Amino acid sequence: MALRRLLPALRPYIPRFAPLSTAPAVREQPAAGPGALPGRGSAKAVRPPVPAVDFGNAQEAYRSRRTWELARSLLVLRLCAWPALLARHEQLLYVSRKLLGQRLFNKLMKMTFYGHFVAGEDQESIQPLLRHNRAFGVGAILDYGVEEDLSPEEAEHKEMESCTSAVERDGSGTNKRDKQYQAHRAFGDRRNGVISARTYFYANEAKCDSHMETFLRCIEASGRVSDDGFIAIKLTALGRPQFLLQFSEVLTKWRRFFHQMAAEQGQAGLAAMDTKLEVAALQQSVAKMGIASRAEIEDWFTAETLGVSGTVDLLDWGSLIDSRTKLSKHLVIPNAQVTPPLLCETPLSRVLG
């Protein structure tokens, strides 16, 4: 799956991320010490804190922009706010392409809309802009800005197909899933009202792998320019939305199970961070419910999981959701007349494996 191949590529970059900011911030690199080698920073050098950004200082905020770029931004903003233009943009693009020809049309787009919203066509073409922004202390968040041109009907069909299994489409499995994790046709076209993010629709695994390769190239491009770049990755472009729905359901029910165990230990109503389960009482409760034997439960809670506290908090509990713990066979309760299955038809082995 594309998700599995992408995560290892992200891990080396995680420790080097700068703190999140709501606006471009000036980043200052520490001066190299007298013993530092040319071209290398000191391993022990500590980066000074990022200065606060004064959003009221227009000169500082737009220091990296040229005058003609600001004029283009204002023009594009005005045009995008013109309803008549938006309603007929496809016809206008078609006529412009016919009148100007493909070469002049591409040049016009790069001078206006394309040049304003898009950094470049490939890794090489975006490098000058990234270096220019970097010189003014402005970082980059790379986003793969491509969407399929689908009609609302096609988008709805693709969404419903990718969010439901064959069993659910037959109607035999819908009653075993929480309603909030079931796809609904009214929300089939997820593009409606969304203007701030890309929208992907599942086609097949080959398409997901293609998106993954593009995201990997974005990671490489960002790492080539700076050591603290950001990448905008859409998980919905890397796998079936049904997987994300099922995994969300697993996480929610797993947390619900934790609070159920906490209530049995007299901790109902406590804040999540204050709730801690006693391991001995937890083992007794889980064994009594028939989920697992005491020996099996002891394998869940090792010294690595519990630490020195001897109790299980919500973070410890969440760390148990791992394909190596083999919890899936324990989380489907056979006697549905006593209590409904914890994970119903969504065992962890299917979601995580």
Short mmCIF file of the C-alpha atoms (twelve columns), coordinates in Angstrom:
data_MODEL
# 
_entry.id   MODEL 
# 
loop_
_atom_site.group_PDB 
_atom_site.id 
_atom_site.type_symbol 
_atom_site.label_atom_id 
_atom_site.label_alt_id 
_atom_site.label_comp_id 
_atom_site.label_asym_id 
_atom_site.label_seq_id 
_atom_site.Cartn_x 
_atom_site.Cartn_y 
_atom_site.Cartn_z 
_atom_site.pdbx_PDB_model_num 
ATOM 1   C CA . MET A 1   0.000   0.000   0.000   1 
ATOM 2   C CA . ALA A 2   1.205   3.491   -0.812  1 
ATOM 3   C CA . LEU A 3   0.852   4.586   2.838   1 
ATOM 4   C CA . ARG A 4   3.387   2.006   4.014   1 
ATOM 5   C CA . ARG A 5   6.005   2.998   1.460   1 
ATOM 6   C CA . LEU A 6   5.630   6.716   2.144   1 
ATOM 7   C CA . LEU A 7   5.991   6.668   5.941   1 
ATOM 8   C CA . PRO A 8   9.646   5.440   6.001   1 
ATOM 9   C CA . ALA A 9   10.583  8.307   3.702   1 
ATOM 10  C CA . LEU A 10  9.064   10.820  6.104   1 
ATOM 11  C CA . ARG A 11  10.786  9.564   9.269   1 
ATOM 12  C CA . PRO A 12  14.261  11.058  8.580   1 
ATOM 13  C CA . TYR A 13  12.692  14.491  8.178   1 
ATOM 14  C CA . ILE A 14  10.568  14.506  11.327  1 
ATOM 15  C CA . PRO A 15  13.270  15.508  13.874  1 
ATOM 16  C CA . ARG A 16  14.363  18.410  11.702  1 
ATOM 17  C CA . PHE A 17  11.014  20.145  11.334  1 
ATOM 18  C CA . ALA A 18  10.848  23.694  12.608  1 
ATOM 19  C CA . PRO A 19  7.993   24.731  14.896  1 
ATOM 20  C CA . LEU A 20  4.737   25.334  13.089  1 
ATOM 21  C CA . SER A 21  3.920   28.964  12.386  1 
ATOM 22  C CA . THR A 22  0.871   30.691  10.980  1 
ATOM 23  C CA . ALA A 23  3.003   32.888  8.732   1 
ATOM 24  C CA . PRO A 24  6.442   32.969  7.122   1 
ATOM 25  C CA . ALA A 25  8.981   33.622  9.820   1 
ATOM 26  C CA . VAL A 26  12.514  34.858  9.545   1 
ATOM 27  C CA . ARG A 27  14.852  31.977  10.244  1 
ATOM 28  C CA . GLU A 28  18.394  32.717  11.342  1 
ATOM 29  C CA . GLN A 29  21.122  30.110  11.116  1 
ATOM 30  C CA . PRO A 30  23.647  30.009  13.958  1 
ATOM 31  C CA . ALA A 31  27.139  31.143  13.121  1 
ATOM 32  C CA . ALA A 32  29.640  28.355  12.711  1 
ATOM 33  C CA . GLY A 33  32.200  28.028  15.446  1 
ATOM 34  C CA . PRO A 34  35.899  28.553  14.826  1 
ATOM 35  C CA . GLY A 35  36.465  24.825  14.625  1 
ATOM 36  C CA . ALA A 36  33.624  24.112  12.251  1 
ATOM 37  C CA . LEU A 37  34.469  22.698  8.861   1 
ATOM 38  C CA . PRO A 38  33.533  24.721  5.769   1 
ATOM 39  C CA . GLY A 39  30.157  23.647  4.438   1 
ATOM 40  C CA . ARG A 40  29.186  21.912  7.647   1 
ATOM 41  C CA . GLY A 41  27.320  23.174  10.667  1 
ATOM 42  C CA . SER A 42  28.393  22.275  14.153  1 
ATOM 43  C CA . ALA A 43  26.575  19.204  15.422  1 
ATOM 44  C CA . LYS A 44  26.026  20.880  18.791  1 
ATOM 45  C CA . ALA A 45  24.989  24.275  17.436  1 
ATOM 46  C CA . VAL A 46  21.686  25.444  18.829  1 
ATOM 47  C CA . ARG A 47  19.385  27.409  16.549  1 
ATOM 48  C CA . PRO A 48  18.263  30.702  18.109  1 
ATOM 49  C CA . PRO A 49  14.536  31.201  18.650  1 
ATOM 50  C CA . VAL A 50  12.511  32.314  15.644  1 
ATOM 51  C CA . PRO A 51  11.722  36.037  15.935  1 
ATOM 52  C CA . ALA A 52  8.091   37.046  16.176  1 
ATOM 53  C CA . VAL A 53  6.458   38.212  12.956  1 
ATOM 54  C CA . ASP A 54  4.826   41.632  12.954  1 
ATOM 55  C CA . PHE A 55  1.785   41.177  10.716  1 
ATOM 56  C CA . GLY A 56  1.059   44.900  10.915  1 
ATOM 57  C CA . ASN A 57  4.329   45.714  9.162   1 
ATOM 58  C CA . ALA A 58  3.404   45.373  5.483   1 
ATOM 59  C CA . GLN A 59  6.925   46.177  4.322   1 
ATOM 60  C CA . GLU A 60  8.383   43.292  6.304   1 
ATOM 61  C CA . ALA A 61  5.580   40.878  5.413   1 
ATOM 62  C CA . TYR A 62  5.986   41.421  1.654   1 
ATOM 63  C CA . ARG A 63  9.743   41.955  1.617   1 
ATOM 64  C CA . SER A 64  10.346  38.837  -0.492  1 
ATOM 65  C CA . ARG A 65  7.815   39.858  -3.176  1 
ATOM 66  C CA . ARG A 66  8.667   42.029  -6.164  1 
ATOM 67  C CA . THR A 67  6.382   44.916  -7.103  1 
ATOM 68  C CA . TRP A 68  5.070   43.217  -10.242 1 
ATOM 69  C CA . GLU A 69  4.327   40.059  -8.229  1 
ATOM 70  C CA . LEU A 70  2.222   42.063  -5.785  1 
ATOM 71  C CA . ALA A 71  0.389   43.668  -8.719  1 
ATOM 72  C CA . ARG A 72  -0.251  40.213  -10.198 1 
ATOM 73  C CA . SER A 73  -1.539  38.954  -6.856  1 
ATOM 74  C CA . LEU A 74  -3.987  41.835  -6.637  1 
ATOM 75  C CA . LEU A 75  -5.150  41.247  -10.219 1 
ATOM 76  C CA . VAL A 76  -5.677  37.513  -9.663  1 
ATOM 77  C CA . LEU A 77  -7.538  38.194  -6.418  1 
ATOM 78  C CA . ARG A 78  -9.912  40.611  -8.129  1 
ATOM 79  C CA . LEU A 79  -10.525 38.260  -11.049 1 
ATOM 80  C CA . CYS A 80  -11.162 35.259  -8.782  1 
ATOM 81  C CA . ALA A 81  -13.740 37.312  -6.871  1 
ATOM 82  C CA . TRP A 82  -15.676 38.111  -10.062 1 
ATOM 83  C CA . PRO A 83  -18.701 35.735  -10.215 1 
ATOM 84  C CA . ALA A 84  -19.310 36.235  -13.937 1 
ATOM 85  C CA . LEU A 85  -15.738 35.184  -14.741 1 
ATOM 86  C CA . LEU A 86  -15.889 32.128  -12.509 1 
ATOM 87  C CA . ALA A 87  -19.162 30.986  -14.061 1 
ATOM 88  C CA . ARG A 88  -17.690 31.064  -17.585 1 
ATOM 89  C CA . HIS A 89  -14.042 30.245  -16.922 1 
ATOM 90  C CA . GLU A 90  -14.041 27.035  -18.978 1 
ATOM 91  C CA . GLN A 91  -15.429 28.787  -22.060 1 
ATOM 92  C CA . LEU A 92  -12.950 31.656  -21.641 1 
ATOM 93  C CA . LEU A 93  -10.032 29.259  -21.355 1 
ATOM 94  C CA . TYR A 94  -11.155 27.420  -24.486 1 
ATOM 95  C CA . VAL A 95  -11.509 30.637  -26.508 1 
ATOM 96  C CA . SER A 96  -8.162  31.985  -25.253 1 
ATOM 97  C CA . ARG A 97  -6.385  28.795  -26.228 1 
ATOM 98  C CA . LYS A 98  -7.915  28.916  -29.704 1 
ATOM 99  C CA . LEU A 99  -7.090  32.584  -30.296 1 
ATOM 100 C CA . LEU A 100 -3.582  32.683  -28.826 1 
ATOM 101 C CA . GLY A 101 -2.347  29.208  -29.583 1 
ATOM 102 C CA . GLN A 102 -0.917  26.816  -27.021 1 
ATOM 103 C CA . ARG A 103 2.456   28.547  -26.653 1 
ATOM 104 C CA . LEU A 104 1.115   32.074  -26.020 1 
ATOM 105 C CA . PHE A 105 -1.691  30.678  -23.896 1 
ATOM 106 C CA . ASN A 106 0.814   28.905  -21.627 1 
ATOM 107 C CA . LYS A 107 2.832   32.106  -21.344 1 
ATOM 108 C CA . LEU A 108 -0.274  34.095  -20.406 1 
ATOM 109 C CA . MET A 109 -1.201  31.553  -17.726 1 
ATOM 110 C CA . LYS A 110 2.305   31.590  -16.239 1 
ATOM 111 C CA . MET A 111 2.185   35.373  -16.064 1 
ATOM 112 C CA . THR A 112 -1.169  35.338  -14.268 1 
ATOM 113 C CA . PHE A 113 -3.065  32.497  -12.580 1 
ATOM 114 C CA . TYR A 114 -0.569  29.655  -12.994 1 
ATOM 115 C CA . GLY A 115 2.364   31.819  -11.965 1 
ATOM 116 C CA . HIS A 116 0.508   33.062  -8.899  1 
ATOM 117 C CA . PHE A 117 -0.679  29.703  -7.555  1 
ATOM 118 C CA . VAL A 118 1.943   27.216  -8.826  1 
ATOM 119 C CA . ALA A 119 5.621   27.143  -7.882  1 
ATOM 120 C CA . GLY A 120 6.670   25.131  -10.928 1 
ATOM 121 C CA . GLU A 121 6.051   22.145  -13.136 1 
ATOM 122 C CA . ASP A 122 8.734   19.839  -11.716 1 
ATOM 123 C CA . GLN A 123 11.544  19.594  -9.150  1 
ATOM 124 C CA . GLU A 124 13.984  21.683  -11.155 1 
ATOM 125 C CA . SER A 125 11.627  24.519  -12.059 1 
ATOM 126 C CA . ILE A 126 10.658  25.205  -8.433  1 
ATOM 127 C CA . GLN A 127 14.238  25.501  -7.171  1 
ATOM 128 C CA . PRO A 128 14.799  29.210  -8.075  1 
ATOM 129 C CA . LEU A 129 11.613  30.300  -6.298  1 
ATOM 130 C CA . LEU A 130 12.417  28.236  -3.205  1 
ATOM 131 C CA . ARG A 131 15.948  29.646  -3.065  1 
ATOM 132 C CA . HIS A 132 14.636  33.196  -3.519  1 
ATOM 133 C CA . ASN A 133 12.145  32.812  -0.676  1 
ATOM 134 C CA . ARG A 134 14.762  31.128  1.472   1 
ATOM 135 C CA . ALA A 135 17.064  34.129  1.064   1 
ATOM 136 C CA . PHE A 136 14.384  36.236  2.781   1 
ATOM 137 C CA . GLY A 137 13.804  33.695  5.542   1 
ATOM 138 C CA . VAL A 138 10.583  32.345  4.026   1 
ATOM 139 C CA . GLY A 139 10.154  28.583  4.035   1 
ATOM 140 C CA . ALA A 140 7.964   26.495  1.756   1 
ATOM 141 C CA . ILE A 141 5.101   24.046  2.113   1 
ATOM 142 C CA . LEU A 142 5.075   21.929  -1.040  1 
ATOM 143 C CA . ASP A 143 1.690   20.677  -2.185  1 
ATOM 144 C CA . TYR A 144 0.989   18.533  -5.225  1 
ATOM 145 C CA . GLY A 145 -1.748  20.663  -6.808  1 
ATOM 146 C CA . VAL A 146 -3.431  18.345  -9.306  1 
ATOM 147 C CA . GLU A 147 -7.063  17.287  -9.335  1 
ATOM 148 C CA . GLU A 148 -9.111  15.151  -11.688 1 
ATOM 149 C CA . ASP A 149 -11.768 16.895  -13.731 1 
ATOM 150 C CA . LEU A 150 -14.784 14.832  -12.666 1 
ATOM 151 C CA . SER A 151 -18.455 15.617  -12.912 1 
ATOM 152 C CA . PRO A 152 -20.466 15.612  -9.644  1 
ATOM 153 C CA . GLU A 153 -22.046 12.296  -10.655 1 
ATOM 154 C CA . GLU A 154 -18.668 10.668  -11.359 1 
ATOM 155 C CA . ALA A 155 -17.233 12.015  -8.102  1 
ATOM 156 C CA . GLU A 156 -20.195 10.688  -6.110  1 
ATOM 157 C CA . HIS A 157 -19.946 7.260   -7.754  1 
ATOM 158 C CA . LYS A 158 -16.198 6.996   -7.100  1 
ATOM 159 C CA . GLU A 159 -16.579 8.087   -3.495  1 
ATOM 160 C CA . MET A 160 -19.350 5.602   -2.695  1 
ATOM 161 C CA . GLU A 161 -17.473 2.758   -4.400  1 
ATOM 162 C CA . SER A 162 -14.255 3.472   -2.494  1 
ATOM 163 C CA . CYS A 163 -15.877 4.002   0.923   1 
ATOM 164 C CA . THR A 164 -18.022 0.872   1.069   1 
ATOM 165 C CA . SER A 165 -17.165 -2.796  0.866   1 
ATOM 166 C CA . ALA A 166 -19.038 -5.347  -1.234  1 
ATOM 167 C CA . VAL A 167 -20.802 -6.611  1.898   1 
ATOM 168 C CA . GLU A 168 -22.018 -3.127  2.783   1 
ATOM 169 C CA . ARG A 169 -23.191 -2.465  -0.768  1 
ATOM 170 C CA . ASP A 170 -25.335 -5.594  -0.517  1 
ATOM 171 C CA . GLY A 171 -26.888 -4.157  2.632   1 
ATOM 172 C CA . SER A 172 -25.886 -7.029  4.900   1 
ATOM 173 C CA . GLY A 173 -23.114 -5.236  6.785   1 
ATOM 174 C CA . THR A 174 -24.386 -1.700  7.249   1 
ATOM 175 C CA . ASN A 175 -26.200 -2.442  10.504  1 
ATOM 176 C CA . LYS A 176 -22.913 -3.469  12.134  1 
ATOM 177 C CA . ARG A 177 -21.141 -0.160  11.527  1 
ATOM 178 C CA . ASP A 178 -21.542 3.140   13.354  1 
ATOM 179 C CA . LYS A 179 -23.526 5.607   11.253  1 
ATOM 180 C CA . GLN A 180 -20.849 8.273   11.528  1 
ATOM 181 C CA . TYR A 181 -18.393 5.947   9.741   1 
ATOM 182 C CA . GLN A 182 -20.729 5.045   6.880   1 
ATOM 183 C CA . ALA A 183 -20.540 6.839   3.550   1 
ATOM 184 C CA . HIS A 184 -23.560 8.903   2.509   1 
ATOM 185 C CA . ARG A 185 -24.444 9.975   -1.014  1 
ATOM 186 C CA . ALA A 186 -25.281 13.500  0.122   1 
ATOM 187 C CA . PHE A 187 -21.549 13.988  0.795   1 
ATOM 188 C CA . GLY A 188 -20.336 11.971  -2.197  1 
ATOM 189 C CA . ASP A 189 -18.794 14.933  -4.010  1 
ATOM 190 C CA . ARG A 190 -16.371 16.188  -1.343  1 
ATOM 191 C CA . ARG A 191 -15.360 19.156  -3.506  1 
ATOM 192 C CA . ASN A 192 -18.561 21.073  -2.745  1 
ATOM 193 C CA . GLY A 193 -17.734 24.146  -0.687  1 
ATOM 194 C CA . VAL A 194 -14.048 23.181  -0.346  1 
ATOM 195 C CA . ILE A 195 -11.689 25.830  -1.701  1 
ATOM 196 C CA . SER A 196 -8.687  25.480  0.602   1 
ATOM 197 C CA . ALA A 197 -7.509  21.931  -0.094  1 
ATOM 198 C CA . ARG A 198 -7.041  19.407  -2.879  1 
ATOM 199 C CA . THR A 199 -9.667  16.709  -3.256  1 
ATOM 200 C CA . TYR A 200 -8.705  13.227  -4.396  1 
ATOM 201 C CA . PHE A 201 -11.010 10.401  -5.425  1 
ATOM 202 C CA . TYR A 202 -9.896  6.799   -5.265  1 
ATOM 203 C CA . ALA A 203 -9.399  5.120   -8.645  1 
ATOM 204 C CA . ASN A 204 -7.119  2.141   -8.003  1 
ATOM 205 C CA . GLU A 205 -3.926  1.159   -6.199  1 
ATOM 206 C CA . ALA A 206 -1.797  2.058   -9.220  1 
ATOM 207 C CA . LYS A 207 -3.061  5.637   -9.014  1 
ATOM 208 C CA . CYS A 208 -2.254  5.733   -5.295  1 
ATOM 209 C CA . ASP A 209 1.272   4.520   -6.033  1 
ATOM 210 C CA . SER A 210 1.611   7.278   -8.637  1 
ATOM 211 C CA . HIS A 211 0.565   9.885   -6.057  1 
ATOM 212 C CA . MET A 212 3.047   8.390   -3.601  1 
ATOM 213 C CA . GLU A 213 5.919   8.743   -6.080  1 
ATOM 214 C CA . THR A 214 4.955   12.389  -6.581  1 
ATOM 215 C CA . PHE A 215 4.895   13.010  -2.820  1 
ATOM 216 C CA . LEU A 216 8.321   11.382  -2.502  1 
ATOM 217 C CA . ARG A 217 9.690   13.711  -5.170  1 
ATOM 218 C CA . CYS A 218 8.195   16.653  -3.264  1 
ATOM 219 C CA . ILE A 219 10.008  15.474  -0.127  1 
ATOM 220 C CA . GLU A 220 13.284  15.246  -2.032  1 
ATOM 221 C CA . ALA A 221 12.778  18.691  -3.563  1 
ATOM 222 C CA . SER A 222 12.057  20.245  -0.179  1 
ATOM 223 C CA . GLY A 223 15.038  18.551  1.457   1 
ATOM 224 C CA . ARG A 224 17.346  19.681  -1.323  1 
ATOM 225 C CA . VAL A 225 16.694  23.359  -0.609  1 
ATOM 226 C CA . SER A 226 16.351  23.465  3.182   1 
ATOM 227 C CA . ASP A 227 16.553  21.234  6.216   1 
ATOM 228 C CA . ASP A 228 13.238  22.309  7.703   1 
ATOM 229 C CA . GLY A 229 10.773  22.300  4.813   1 
ATOM 230 C CA . PHE A 230 7.190   21.102  5.018   1 
ATOM 231 C CA . ILE A 231 5.203   18.828  2.725   1 
ATOM 232 C CA . ALA A 232 1.418   18.829  2.431   1 
ATOM 233 C CA . ILE A 233 0.422   15.182  2.048   1 
ATOM 234 C CA . LYS A 234 -3.168  14.082  1.531   1 
ATOM 235 C CA . LEU A 235 -3.713  10.625  3.003   1 
ATOM 236 C CA . THR A 236 -6.872  10.282  0.920   1 
ATOM 237 C CA . ALA A 237 -4.617  10.208  -2.158  1 
ATOM 238 C CA . LEU A 238 -2.647  7.193   -0.896  1 
ATOM 239 C CA . GLY A 239 -5.299  4.558   -0.304  1 
ATOM 240 C CA . ARG A 240 -8.941  3.642   -0.175  1 
ATOM 241 C CA . PRO A 241 -11.053 6.051   1.896   1 
ATOM 242 C CA . GLN A 242 -12.684 2.934   3.322   1 
ATOM 243 C CA . PHE A 243 -9.403  2.199   5.113   1 
ATOM 244 C CA . LEU A 244 -9.420  5.632   6.767   1 
ATOM 245 C CA . LEU A 245 -13.062 5.195   7.801   1 
ATOM 246 C CA . GLN A 246 -12.355 1.782   9.292   1 
ATOM 247 C CA . PHE A 247 -9.235  2.951   11.072  1 
ATOM 248 C CA . SER A 248 -11.093 5.952   12.525  1 
ATOM 249 C CA . GLU A 249 -13.756 3.576   13.778  1 
ATOM 250 C CA . VAL A 250 -11.113 1.350   15.350  1 
ATOM 251 C CA . LEU A 251 -9.486  4.279   17.163  1 
ATOM 252 C CA . THR A 252 -12.822 5.591   18.428  1 
ATOM 253 C CA . LYS A 253 -14.034 2.225   19.710  1 
ATOM 254 C CA . TRP A 254 -10.657 1.448   21.238  1 
ATOM 255 C CA . ARG A 255 -10.808 4.721   23.194  1 
ATOM 256 C CA . ARG A 256 -14.434 4.016   24.143  1 
ATOM 257 C CA . PHE A 257 -13.345 0.637   25.501  1 
ATOM 258 C CA . PHE A 258 -10.691 2.379   27.622  1 
ATOM 259 C CA . HIS A 259 -13.286 4.676   29.214  1 
ATOM 260 C CA . GLN A 260 -15.569 1.685   29.788  1 
ATOM 261 C CA . MET A 261 -12.790 -0.037  31.726  1 
ATOM 262 C CA . ALA A 262 -12.107 3.210   33.615  1 
ATOM 263 C CA . ALA A 263 -15.772 3.448   34.646  1 
ATOM 264 C CA . GLU A 264 -15.603 -0.069  36.074  1 
ATOM 265 C CA . GLN A 265 -12.649 1.071   38.193  1 
ATOM 266 C CA . GLY A 266 -14.606 4.057   39.514  1 
ATOM 267 C CA . GLN A 267 -12.944 6.664   37.307  1 
ATOM 268 C CA . ALA A 268 -15.952 7.713   35.246  1 
ATOM 269 C CA . GLY A 269 -16.037 11.404  34.392  1 
ATOM 270 C CA . LEU A 270 -12.330 12.050  34.922  1 
ATOM 271 C CA . ALA A 271 -10.364 13.977  32.332  1 
ATOM 272 C CA . ALA A 272 -8.583  11.778  29.802  1 
ATOM 273 C CA . MET A 273 -5.110  12.724  31.063  1 
ATOM 274 C CA . ASP A 274 -6.107  11.967  34.668  1 
ATOM 275 C CA . THR A 275 -7.553  8.527   33.921  1 
ATOM 276 C CA . LYS A 276 -5.204  5.672   34.743  1 
ATOM 277 C CA . LEU A 277 -6.165  1.990   34.772  1 
ATOM 278 C CA . GLU A 278 -4.791  -0.382  37.385  1 
ATOM 279 C CA . VAL A 279 -3.270  -3.286  35.491  1 
ATOM 280 C CA . ALA A 280 -4.430  -5.985  37.927  1 
ATOM 281 C CA . ALA A 281 -8.057  -4.810  37.812  1 
ATOM 282 C CA . LEU A 282 -7.850  -4.409  34.049  1 
ATOM 283 C CA . GLN A 283 -6.580  -7.958  33.596  1 
ATOM 284 C CA . GLN A 284 -9.402  -9.282  35.747  1 
ATOM 285 C CA . SER A 285 -12.074 -7.330  33.829  1 
ATOM 286 C CA . VAL A 286 -10.792 -8.313  30.395  1 
ATOM 287 C CA . ALA A 287 -10.495 -11.966 31.401  1 
ATOM 288 C CA . LYS A 288 -14.025 -11.881 32.856  1 
ATOM 289 C CA . MET A 289 -15.378 -10.508 29.567  1 
ATOM 290 C CA . GLY A 290 -13.795 -13.421 27.731  1 
ATOM 291 C CA . ILE A 291 -11.711 -11.217 25.473  1 
ATOM 292 C CA . ALA A 292 -8.392  -12.812 26.409  1 
ATOM 293 C CA . SER A 293 -6.807  -14.949 29.082  1 
ATOM 294 C CA . ARG A 294 -4.607  -13.536 31.846  1 
ATOM 295 C CA . ALA A 295 -1.504  -14.922 30.157  1 
ATOM 296 C CA . GLU A 296 -2.389  -13.228 26.896  1 
ATOM 297 C CA . ILE A 297 -3.138  -9.928  28.625  1 
ATOM 298 C CA . GLU A 298 0.244   -10.015 30.359  1 
ATOM 299 C CA . ASP A 299 1.832   -10.005 26.908  1 
ATOM 300 C CA . TRP A 300 0.007   -6.761  26.141  1 
ATOM 301 C CA . PHE A 301 1.524   -4.837  29.031  1 
ATOM 302 C CA . THR A 302 5.286   -5.203  29.116  1 
ATOM 303 C CA . ALA A 303 7.824   -3.095  30.981  1 
ATOM 304 C CA . GLU A 304 8.259   -1.083  27.784  1 
ATOM 305 C CA . THR A 305 4.527   -0.322  27.711  1 
ATOM 306 C CA . LEU A 306 3.960   0.411   31.397  1 
ATOM 307 C CA . GLY A 307 7.222   2.026   32.413  1 
ATOM 308 C CA . VAL A 308 7.613   2.401   36.178  1 
ATOM 309 C CA . SER A 309 4.055   3.540   36.959  1 
ATOM 310 C CA . GLY A 310 2.337   0.162   36.820  1 
ATOM 311 C CA . THR A 311 -0.769  1.836   35.411  1 
ATOM 312 C CA . VAL A 312 -2.140  2.312   31.911  1 
ATOM 313 C CA . ASP A 313 -3.141  5.772   30.713  1 
ATOM 314 C CA . LEU A 314 -4.790  6.677   27.423  1 
ATOM 315 C CA . LEU A 315 -1.451  7.095   25.640  1 
ATOM 316 C CA . ASP A 316 -0.286  3.654   26.778  1 
ATOM 317 C CA . TRP A 317 -3.619  2.236   25.711  1 
ATOM 318 C CA . GLY A 318 -3.366  3.775   22.255  1 
ATOM 319 C CA . SER A 319 0.147   2.395   21.773  1 
ATOM 320 C CA . LEU A 320 -1.279  -1.123  21.945  1 
ATOM 321 C CA . ILE A 321 -2.799  -0.663  18.482  1 
ATOM 322 C CA . ASP A 322 0.068   -2.163  16.592  1 
ATOM 323 C CA . SER A 323 0.125   -5.015  14.117  1 
ATOM 324 C CA . ARG A 324 2.732   -6.769  16.284  1 
ATOM 325 C CA . THR A 325 0.436   -7.078  19.318  1 
ATOM 326 C CA . LYS A 326 -2.043  -9.340  17.454  1 
ATOM 327 C CA . LEU A 327 -5.062  -7.864  19.226  1 
ATOM 328 C CA . SER A 328 -7.571  -8.436  16.445  1 
ATOM 329 C CA . LYS A 329 -8.712  -11.904 17.523  1 
ATOM 330 C CA . HIS A 330 -9.360  -10.641 21.048  1 
ATOM 331 C CA . LEU A 331 -11.453 -7.641  20.062  1 
ATOM 332 C CA . VAL A 332 -14.389 -9.458  18.449  1 
ATOM 333 C CA . ILE A 333 -16.682 -10.642 21.242  1 
ATOM 334 C CA . PRO A 334 -18.530 -13.815 20.190  1 
ATOM 335 C CA . ASN A 335 -21.625 -13.412 22.400  1 
ATOM 336 C CA . ALA A 336 -23.484 -10.515 20.766  1 
ATOM 337 C CA . GLN A 337 -26.507 -10.997 23.072  1 
ATOM 338 C CA . VAL A 338 -24.459 -9.888  26.088  1 
ATOM 339 C CA . THR A 339 -22.629 -6.975  24.498  1 
ATOM 340 C CA . PRO A 340 -22.064 -5.870  20.889  1 
ATOM 341 C CA . PRO A 341 -18.711 -6.685  19.299  1 
ATOM 342 C CA . LEU A 342 -16.095 -4.069  20.077  1 
ATOM 343 C CA . LEU A 343 -14.925 -3.810  16.486  1 
ATOM 344 C CA . CYS A 344 -17.707 -5.692  14.678  1 
ATOM 345 C CA . GLU A 345 -16.587 -6.583  11.168  1 
ATOM 346 C CA . THR A 346 -13.480 -4.385  11.340  1 
ATOM 347 C CA . PRO A 347 -10.742 -6.406  13.096  1 
ATOM 348 C CA . LEU A 348 -7.362  -4.803  13.518  1 
ATOM 349 C CA . SER A 349 -5.738  -7.453  11.352  1 
ATOM 350 C CA . ARG A 350 -7.745  -6.214  8.362   1 
ATOM 351 C CA . VAL A 351 -7.208  -2.529  9.086   1 
ATOM 352 C CA . LEU A 352 -3.526  -2.637  10.044  1 
ATOM 353 C CA . GLY A 353 -2.424  -5.667  8.086   1 
# 
